[in-house]
């Protein structure tokens, strides 16, 4: 895991570009529980800033939120509440 990948993941959120993470970045997030946890915390604390790409939001959305949603569908559009 390179520092470049970590940096590019965070930059995609904080620079306002709403860039979707690359497949390599997504794999890194999903294979690193600590990073995933940090991103989930960041998501919860600054969701209203409008910097999250919907695909990135969907990837790191806490699984408990998905499991508790009666209306969640894999084909449904993701609504980011901001």
C-alpha positions as CSV (number, residue, x, y, z in Angstrom):
1,X,0.0,0.0,0.0
2,X,1.5,3.3,-1.0
3,X,1.1,6.6,0.6
4,X,0.1,7.9,-2.8
5,X,-3.0,5.7,-2.8
6,X,-4.0,6.9,0.7
7,X,-3.5,10.5,-0.3
8,X,-5.5,10.2,-3.4
9,X,-8.4,8.6,-1.6
10,X,-8.6,11.5,0.9
11,X,-8.0,14.1,-1.8
12,X,-10.9,12.8,-3.8
13,X,-13.1,13.6,-0.9
14,X,-11.6,16.9,0.4
15,X,-10.8,18.7,-2.8
16,X,-14.5,19.1,-3.8
17,X,-14.0,17.3,-7.1
18,X,-16.4,14.5,-6.1
19,X,-14.1,12.2,-8.1
20,X,-15.0,8.5,-7.9
21,X,-12.2,6.4,-6.5
22,X,-10.3,4.1,-8.9
23,X,-10.7,0.4,-8.6
24,X,-7.3,0.2,-6.9
25,X,-8.4,2.8,-4.4
26,X,-11.6,1.0,-3.7
27,X,-9.8,-2.3,-3.2
28,X,-7.4,-0.6,-0.7
29,X,-10.4,0.9,1.3
30,X,-12.2,-2.5,1.4
31,X,-9.0,-4.4,2.4
32,X,-8.0,-2.0,5.2
33,X,-10.6,-2.0,8.1
34,X,-8.8,0.9,9.9
35,X,-8.9,3.1,6.8
36,X,-12.6,2.1,6.2
37,X,-13.4,3.0,9.8
38,X,-11.6,6.4,9.4
39,X,-13.5,7.2,6.2
40,X,-16.8,6.2,7.8
41,X,-16.1,8.6,10.7
42,X,-15.2,11.3,8.3
43,X,-18.3,10.7,6.3
44,X,-20.5,11.0,9.4
45,X,-18.8,14.2,10.5
46,X,-18.8,16.1,7.3
47,X,-21.5,14.7,5.0
48,X,-23.1,18.1,4.6
49,X,-20.0,19.6,2.9
50,X,-21.0,18.1,-0.5
51,X,-17.7,16.5,-1.3
52,X,-18.7,12.9,-1.4
53,X,-19.1,11.2,-4.7
54,X,-22.2,8.9,-4.5
55,X,-20.2,5.8,-5.5
56,X,-17.7,6.5,-2.7
57,X,-20.5,7.2,-0.2
58,X,-22.1,3.8,-1.2
59,X,-18.8,2.0,-0.8
60,X,-18.1,3.2,2.8
61,X,-21.6,3.6,4.1
62,X,-21.8,1.7,7.3
63,X,-23.2,-1.7,6.7
64,X,-25.6,-1.3,9.6
65,X,-27.2,1.5,7.8
66,X,-27.8,-0.7,4.7
67,X,-29.0,-3.6,6.8
68,X,-31.5,-1.5,8.7
69,X,-32.9,0.1,5.6
70,X,-36.2,-1.5,4.4
71,X,-36.1,0.5,1.1
72,X,-32.5,-0.2,0.1
73,X,-32.1,-1.8,-3.3
74,X,-28.8,-2.5,-5.1
75,X,-30.3,-0.8,-8.2
76,X,-31.7,2.2,-6.3
77,X,-30.0,5.6,-6.6
78,X,-28.1,6.6,-3.5
79,X,-29.4,9.6,-1.7
80,X,-26.8,11.6,0.1
81,X,-28.6,13.6,2.8
82,X,-27.2,17.1,2.4
